[in-house]
Amino acid sequence: MSTIASFTLPISLRELAPEADERYHVYPLVSGKSKKKKRWIEAPDSELKATQRWLLDNWLYHLAPTGFAHGFVPGRSILTNAAEHVGRRWVVTADIRDFFPSITATRIATCLAELELEDADRSAVVQLVTRRGRLPQGAPTSPHLANLVARTLDLRLSGLARQHDWTYTRYADDLTFSAGSPDSPDTGMPPHELLWAIERIVSDEDFQLAADKTHVMPHHQRQTVTGLVVNQRVALPKPRRRTLRAMLHRLETAGPETLDLRQLQVAQGHLALSKLIDPDGY
């Protein structure tokens, strides 16, 4: 594995490192229709956040994820991820449980070995990008570092897929596999056998699959990848399209003042995604 040119950590950042753990605002983020799903966001304060962005821009971006990663990679998106799986006989999706918290300081230090750092500087960088020895959800460095730690996982899962005529991509903690065309007979490894093999590799790489987020989707059912339908082309699911049309109609007929801030943000998000998928359609 090749190394990058030598780096030296500024003294001010070395001094900040020991107190980094105490520079986070931790709060719950509730999601899901039931409002019962909760995950904890660990947001760094302004000084630590600026430091993490500096490390990301000046050092960490020198280390590249695999070509199978589509999340938090410049030029890639949920659209490029979904496009790899359009028009397939089978689509299989799985989710890594607690992806960021599963990534320890030790695993990050191993990735940083590719940078020619003094041991003290490497330890300081690890302190600056972790909280309580793990990758925090909310730090700007976390998505890229997670992609770096997952490189071996990507290579092993892509090797499994290639060996059995499947296609593999990953968007953050979402794993997607697809195979065949709708009018072709089944070839390669059957979906449920593939899932067993995926689970073994994921476990061997010190991650865990979320059992309730594993899906096997044949071509005669709706196939979704990172929230997008991929049966014939990449498209928004019908509920999203209906929501977008209703909001756009309301904006046109009654004005933006009739929507609250959350509704406006949802409309903006749906519209941006629609333009990404079909630039000429909106």
N, C-alpha and C positions, 0 to 999 in steps of 0.2 A: 504494500500500500504506500503510495507516494506521499511525501510530506510537502507542506507549503513553506514559503519563506519564513524566516524567524520573526517572531513578534515579541514585543516587550510591553507589559501592562503599565499604563501610567500610574504613578504613585498614588494619586487621588482615588483611583479605582481600587487599588490594593487596600487602602484605608477604609473604603466603603464596604468591602466584602464581608467582614465579620459581623456587621450589623444589618446585613441585607434581609435576614429572616424577619426582622421587626418592622420592615418598611412596606408591609402589605396591608391593604384594607380587604378583609375577608367578608363576603356576604353571600347569601343564598340566591340562586336564580331558579325560579319556579317555572316549569314549562309543562306542556301537555294539556289536553282538554280537561282533565280531572284536576289540574293544578296541584297534583300530588308529587309529580316528578321534581326533584330538587337536586341541583348540583351547586357546588361551592365555587365561587369566583374569587381568585386571589389576585387583586389588582395592585401592582407596585405603585409606590408614591411617585411624584413627578421626577425626582432626582434619579431614583433607581430605574424608572422606566426609560429615561433619557440615556442612562448608562447601558441598559440592555439593547436599546436601538443602536447605540454606537458600536457595541460588540457585534451585533447582527450585521450592520452595514460594512464594518471594517475588517472583521475577522470571520464570522461564522458563514457568511455567504461564499467564502472561498471553498467551503466544503459543500458538495452537491449531493442531493438525494438521487435515487434511482429514477429511471425513465418511467417506472410504473406508478410513481406518486403523482397525483393530480391536485391534491389539496395544498394550498399555501405555496404554490410554485408559480413564479412569474410566467405568464402566457398560458397557464392551465386553469381549469375551473371545473365546476360540476358538469358543464356542457362537454368539455373534452373527455371527461371521465365517462359520461354516459354514451358518448358517440362511439366508444370502443365496443359497445355491446348491442348495437342496433341490429334488429332482424335475426335474432338467434333462436335456435330451437329451445335452448335452456338458458336461464339466467339464475345464478345462485348468489345470494348476498349474505354476508355475515358481518358482525360488528364486534370490535374489540372492547371488552368491558374496562372501564376506567383507564383509558389509554394514557393520558398524561400522568396521572398518579402512579401508574405502573412503571414509569421510567425513573430510575433511581439516579442519584448523583454519580454512583460508580459507573453506570452505563454511559452517562454523559462524558465523564472523564475519559473513558475508552475512546469515544469519538474524537475528543479533542487531542488525542495522541497524534493525529495527522497534522496538527499545527505544531511547529517547533517552539514549544513554550518551556520555560523553566518550570520545575515542579511547583514552586511557590505560586507562580502566575497561573498555572493550570488549576491549582486548588482554589485560588481566588476567583477565577472565572466561573468555576463550578458553583461556588457560593453565590455569585452574583446572578446566576440564572436558575437556581433552585430555591425551594422553600422547604425547610425541614427535611432535606435530603431527597426531595422529589420534584418533578417538573410541575410548576404551578399553572393552573388554568387561569389565564388572564395576563401573563407576561408576553410581550411581543416576541421574545426569543423562543417560546415554547413550541409553536407549530413547526418551525424549521428544525429545531433540535429533535423533535419527535420523528420527523422524516429521516433524519440522519441515523437515529438509533434503530429505526425500522428497516434500514437498508438490507441487512442480512435476512430479515423476514421476507422482504420483497423478493429477493433473489431466490430464496427457497420456494416460496409460493409460486413465483413465475416459472421456476423449473418444473414444479409439479404440474402446473397447467400445461406447459409446452409438451411435456412427456405424454400427456393424455389428451391432446388436441383441444385444450381449453384456452381461453384468453383471460388474463388477470390484470386488474388495476386496483389501486387503493386511493381513496380520498379520505385523508386523516385516519379515522378509526373504522371507516367503511371498506370492507373487502368485497370485490365483485369478480365473479367468474362467469363466463358464457361460452357456449359451444354450439356448433352445428347450424344449419339453416332449417326453417320450418318444414320444408318439403324433403329433407334428407333423413335417412334412417339414423338412429342413434349410433354413435361411434365413441370410442374412447371410454373413459371411466364414467360409470353412472353417477348421477348427482349426489345421491346419499353416500356412496363410497367416497366420492370426492370430499364431502363434508367431514367424514371421519379423518381423512388424510390431512385436511386443512387444520382440524382441531389438534391433531398430534403435533404438527409443525408449530402452530401458534403457541401451544403449551411449552414446547421445547425451547421456544424463544422467550420464555418467561412472560407471556401474555395469556389472557383468557378470553374466550368467546362469550358474548352475552347470549345465552341459550334462547331467550325470548325474541331475539332480533335476527334469527337465521331464517332465510326464506328460499324455497325452491320454486321457481316460476317457469312453467312450460309455456310454449309460444301461444297456446290458445287461451291463456289468461293474460291479464294486464301485467306487464313486466316493467318494474320501476327500478331505476338506478339513481342514487343520490337525489331522490325526489322527482325524477323526470321519467316519463314514459318512453320506452325504447322499442316497442313491438315492431313498428314500421319505420319510424324516424324519431328523432328526439323531439318531444313535445311536452307541454305543461299538462298535468293531470286535469281532467274536466272540472273538478271542484275549484281548482285555482283559476282556471279560465273563467268560470262563472263569477267568482269573486272579483276578478279583475274587471270584467265587463260591467258588473253592477256598480263598482266603485267609479269607473270612468264615466258611466252614465250619470251617476249622482253628481260627480264633479262638473259635468257639462251642463246639467239642467238646474242644479241648485247652488253650485259654487263650492269652493274648498272649505268655506267656513262651516259647512254642514258636517264635516268629518272632524273627529278629534285627532290629536297628534298621532296616536297609535295607528288609527285607520289610514292616515296619510302615509305613514311609514310603510305599512303593509302594502298599500297601493303602489308606492314608489318601488318597493322590492319586487313585486309581481311584474311591474312594467319593465324594470331593468332586466329581469330574467327573460321576459318575452322578447325584448329587443335583442338580447344576446342569442336567443334561439332562432328568431326570425326577424332580422333587421328591417326587412321591407314590409313586415306585417303590421307595424305599429308606428 
